Amino acid sequence: MARESVDKHLQVAGKMIDAKAGIGEKLAALPKIALFYAWWYPTRWLGWGRWPRYSSFGTLARHLRFVERRCRKLARQSFHGMMVYRAKLEHKQAFLFRLVDIINELFAMSASVSRAQSIAGKGGPEGKSAVALADGFCRASSRRVDELFRSLWSNDDRRSYRLALDVLNGEHAWMESLLDRLDQPASTTHATSTTSEVSQIEESVATA
């Protein structure tokens, strides 16, 4: 899914990020790239995702407008990622996973709104409940989407990667001893301490 989200960009501008492509090949690809992005990129900013679009969906229209705006933002961020990371994008797994998570959230929002609208349109007693459930789900999902967008460029991925390498290299192996202790019976020291506390309580009761 992550590959499909940037597949069109790779078809159009793949030569520019291909480490094996020569200068001549890249220069030859420039007119095609410029012509495509002169149309494509501005339209990722200029689309209309506000009222009254999708007004036929009633109270759920706001969620479809949100999906429409974030889909264009998703396209922009995918393009920006390709430009920043170039050929290394395929190794930026955390970045790609976040894009996939955003795609899944937006799809789920669209599907839930569509289903709720279909149920409500039949005029059954469950229609109002379906709309309320879809509204609650979309509100929570929209927050997750915006947080994922923020995490694309503001995160601890590099630090986490270095820490994972340290774990694999055995630099934090001392923590394994903590797991070994979980399998051991209570220590004699703990048992003695408990016995002493019980004796003190009995003495206090006896002298009361």
JODA-V579391 format. One line per field, one symbol per residue. burial: # if it has 24 or more other C-alpha atoms within 12 Angstrom, else .. A space follows every 50 residues. Layout:
# JODA-V579391
burial->???
This chain:
# JODA-V579391
burial->.#..##..##.######...........#...#..........#....#. ...#..#######################.##...#..#..#.####### ##########.###.##..#.........##.###.###.##..##.##. .#................................................ ........
